[in-house]
Amino acid sequence: MKFIFLDFDGCLHPSLAREQEYFQRVPLLVESIADLTVGIVVSSSWRFHHDWGYLLGLFPDELRPKVIGRTGAAVSGRHARWHEIGAYVQRHRVTDWRALDDAAFEFPSGCPQLLLCNGATGLTPEVAAVLREWASAPVRP
């Protein structure tokens, strides 16, 4: 299975969104992957502030069955998000993954797994199309 490591702020809504604007980009994510076999892992810092039931409840019915986990303990230092995802990837033997994130500094330069969102807008149709193309292709060994 392919895995999507999902950040919330800057991806599912603009990074400076007001609460009433939260998750406004979720319909685009639904449109992109609802019919595909992928696992979603929450890599957002929201995982530190909310319990699993709350996080799962943020997803619409079409995506909720795909949400299979969250990355673990926080890592500090350079490329922290990439290291957090790497720990999950290693622990669960994930071979094909992408990170949907707006923080390029959290990943090594040129990271091929990073699908970079514009934090000012969140997920765009262009990034969603790249996500769909990758998610619908055969799994890489």
N, C-alpha and C positions, 0 to 999 in steps of 0.2 A: 504494500500500500504506500501511497505517497502521503507526505505529511506537510501541513502548512503550519508554521509557527507564527502566530498572530499577535501583533501589537494592537492596542485599541486606539490610544490617543495619537492623532496624526494619520491614522489608517481608516478606522471605522467612523471617525468624525475629525474635523480639524483639531489640531493640538490645543488651540485656545478656545475651543467651543464652550458655550454656556451649557448648563445641564440640559436645557430643553432641546439642544442641538445634538446631544449625544446619540451615537449610533445611526446617524442620518445616512451613512454610506453602506449600511448593512444590506439594503435591497440590491445594490450592485454586486456585492459578494454573493448573495443568494443566487442571483441571475447567472453568475459566473461558474458556480461549482455545485449547486444543489443537486444536479442530476449525475454527478461524478462520484467515484469512489475515492475519497480522500479522508484523512484524519486531520482534525484541527487541534492544535496544542496551543494553549494560551501562554504566550511569552510576555505579555503585557505586565507592567508593574502593578496593575490592578490585582494581580494574584496575591500580592502582599497585603492588600487592604480589605479583601472580600473573601468570604468562604466559598467553597466549591459550588454549593447549591445556588448561591447568588449569581456567581459567574455564569453557570450553566443557564440560569433563567434569563440572562441578557440576550440569549440567542433565540431567533425565531424557530418555530417548529421544523422548518425545512432544513435547518442546520444543526439543531440540537443533537441528533444522533451521531453526527460527525465529530462532535467535540469530545475528545477522548482523554484529555489530560492537560497538565500545565507543567511548565518547566519548574525546576527545583529551586534550591537556595540561591540567593543573590550572590553574584560574583562582583568584586570591585576591581577597578583597574581598567586597563586598555581593552577595548572590544568586549566588554562585559556581557552583553546580550549574546554575542556569538559564542562565548565560552559557556553560558548557561544552556544554550541550545545544543552545543557540542556534547555536554554532559548527558543530556536527554537522548541525543542521537546514539551515543555510545552505549548507554544503559539499555536502550530498547532496540538496538541493532537496526536503526533506520538507515536505509541506503539512498533514498531519493526524497529530498525535502526542499522547501523554499521558505524564506522568512519574509513576511509582509510587514514592513517596518518603515518608519519615517526618519530614523536616526542612523545615518550612514556611519557616523563615528563609532557606533556600537559594533561595527563589523570591519574586518580587514579591507583595505582598499581593493576594489575589483572583485569582491566576494561574489562568485557566480550564483550563489543561492539567494542573494538578497534581491527582493523585488521592492525597490525604493518608492515609497509614496511621498508626495509633497505634503508636509505637515500642515501647511496652510489650508489645504483643501481636503485631504484624506484621499482615499481610494478613488482613482479616476477610471473612466472607461478604457483608457490605454493600458494602464497597469492591470486592470481586470482581464483584458484580452490576453495579455502575456501569461497571467496566472492560469486562465482557462486552457490556453494552448499547451502549457506545461502539464497541467493536471489531466488533460485528456490523452496525452501521449503515453505509450507503454512505459512501465516502470523500468528505470535504469538498474542494472545489477550492482 
